[in-house]
Amino acid sequence: MSYLCSKCQKKKTYLIPPQEITMALSKKFILSTAEIDEIMVQLSNENYIDFVVTERSGEYMYCVTLKKCGISYNSDQKREKKQLGILILRSIFLATISFVFGIILKAIFGTQ
């Protein structure tokens, strides 16, 4: 989805061949055209994109338009990562405070 967001932000509608998507994702995943078709249908069902399969000069292509959820996808991902970081830091802080408080109570009420 990140790849589609970066490609489609510049234009309202973008023609993209499945081979281009495969090349962009080849570092992380090995995908066939059928798998990319399934992913595109799933993204369409989840209301991220509108797409139409077309043929241009005998080449199989997607005509992709981002929907509202697709346009805000990158900012939503950044916000989720930030919230996760804050949650982790807060947990570490509370664990540290609990540990220090426990040591203080042990020192005050500890047996000699």
FENNOR-V792595 format. One line per field, one symbol per residue. ss: DSSP state (~ for helix, > for strand, _ for the rest). phi: phi as a letter, one per 20 degrees, with the letter a starting at -180 (. if undefined). burial: b if it has 24 or more other ideal C-beta (glycine too) atoms within 12 Angstrom, else e. A space follows every 10 residues. Layout:
ss = ???
phi = ???
burial = ???
This chain:
ss = _~~~~~~~__ __>>>>>~~~ ~~~~~_____ __~~~~~~~~ ~~~~~___>> >>>>>>__>> >>>>>>_~~~ ~_~~~~~~~~ ~~~~~~~~~~ ~~~~~~~~~~ ~~~~~~~~~_ __
phi = .ffffffeff cfccecffff ffffeffdcd ceffffgfff fffffemecd bceccclmdf bdddcfegff fegfffffff ffffffffff ffffffffff ffffffffdf ed
burial = bebbbebbee eeebbbbbee bbeeeeeeee eeeeebeebb eebbeeebbb beeeeeeeeb bbbbbbbeeb eebeeeeeee eeeeeeeeee eeeeeeeeee eeeeeeeeee ee
